[in-house]
Amino acid sequence: AGEGGLGNFGTIRKCNLIIEKAAEYMGNGLSEAQSKELVAKGKLLRALTYYQQARTMGRFVWVDKVLEPADTINAGLLMPTTKTTTESYTYILADIDAAISDLPETSKPGELDKGTALAFKSEIALQAAAYEPDAAKKKAWLEASVDAANKVIALGYSLGGDFGSIFNEVSPY
């Protein structure tokens, strides 16, 4: 509903539109900093959408540009899925890594920032390691997870002490 029956493909298209249009309007309505931040947010949102797919299916159809009708007609709507979960998580973590440097360190509640991206990177790299058959790649993803978590802590974030309140109006932030 709301995506024309395209489900996550509609969401991915919106993320790709953010990335494409933010880059297109740099210097023509958007400053370089604004453009980079929007591209970063688009990449993080795209990564999170694909992460949801990777958690449920392992593999997905990777689309990293705004598709035109000819793109799908020429492919006969038979675009390939990622070959392995390793490939899936490699794309997701690459998008997050590309986003991190251009996200602000602080933001208003509910907005994406560097701490959010690093926290998700820590979770996603840990998830990737859980499904990784190659020992060297598993170790690299575990190290990436720990490194991202340490960077979140260095930014000043910590777990709340009153966990019951984070799910209600008592402590919404």
Buried (B, 14 or more C-beta within 10 A) or exposed (E): EEEEEEEBBEBBBBBBEBBBBBBEBBEEEBEEEEBBBBBBBBBBBBBBBBBEBBEEEBBBBBBBEBBEEEEBEEEEEEEEBBEBBBBBBBBBBEBBBBBBEBBBEEBEEEEBBBBBBBBBBBBBBBBBBEBBEEEEBBEBBBEBBEBBBEBBEEBEEEEEEEEEEEEEEEEEE
